[in-house]
Amino acid sequence: MPFVTKLTLESGDRRRLDSVVDEIKEQAERKGVELKGPHPQPPDHLRVPQSKTLGPSGGRFESWDYTVYTRTIEIVDHEEFARAVAGREFDDGIHVAAEVEQRSHLGS
């Protein structure tokens, strides 16, 4: 039964995110690693209110609007490659989460 490592990469900078994902994809191709994706998710548009002071009556600045872009990649087997990618240092603007699951083959 193969292990599948699902990496979820998020960033507010779509170009930088796609560059990192393309780099991972190229490394996988060079090493013969089975990679599924990248799968883009719809962007999340977020709005954060900003207070002018720490007190309750200080008024507010205009809300801060930003977008978060998400890509998912699945690495089938190749645990060593998946561990190396998930454990590497990414730019401060890139957030990475990893999930590992063991999948059974159909008919097993």
N, C-alpha and C positions, 0 to 999 in steps of 0.2 A: 504494500500500500504506500503510495507516494505521499510525501509531505509537500504541502503547498504553502509558501510564504506569501502573504498578501501585504504589500507595502502601500500605504496611503501617504501621498506627499501633498502638502498644502502650502500655499504662498499667496501673498498679495501681489506679487510680481509675476504675471503670466509668462513673460519671456524667459525669465530666469528659471522658473519652474520647468518649462518645456525644455530648456537647455539641459538641466540636471537629468530629466527623464530620458532625453535623447542620449546622453552620455551613458546612463545605466543600460539602455537598450543596446548601444554599440558594444559595450563591454560584454554583455550577454551573448551577442552574436559572435564575437571573437572567440569566446570560450565554449561555444556550442551549448549554451544553457537555454532550456525551453522557457520562454517568457511569453506571458499572455498580457496584452495591453500595449501601451498605456490606454486606460479607459478614462476619458474625461468625464467629470461630473458637472452638472449645471453649476455655474458660479453662485456663491452665496453673497448677496448684497446686504451688508450690515450697517446699522446706524447706532452710534453711541452718543448719548447726551453728555454734555460737558458743563460742569458747574464752574462759576467764576471764583467761588471760595469754598472752603470746606464746610461752612455752616449752612443751615437749611434756608436762610433768607438771602443768599448771595447772588441770586440771579443765575442765568445760564448763557453760555456762548452758543453759537450755532452748533448743531450736532455734527459729529465727525462721521462721514460716510466712507466706507471702503468695501472692497470686494475681495473675497477669498476664492482662489482657484484650486481645484482638487484633481489629482490624477491617481489612479490605482494601477498597480502592476502585480501580476501573480508570477512567482518563480516556482516552477514545478521541479521537485526533487532538488538536487544541487544545493544542499543545506549550507555548504561551505561558502558558496558564492552569495547566497541569501544573507548569511551572517555577516559577511564582509560588507555588503551594500548597506544593510540595516545599521551596522555599527560604525560606519564611517562618519567623519565630521562633515556636516553640511553647513552652508552659509546660514547666518543668523535668520534670514528671511524665509528659510525653508523648514517646515515642520514635518517630521516623518514618524509614522506609527507602523508597527509591524504586528501581524497576526499569523500564527502558524496553526495549520490544521492538517490532520491526516485523513486523506480521502480514500475510500475503498473503490475498487474497480467495479464497473457494472457487472452483475452476475455473480459477485462474490458473496 
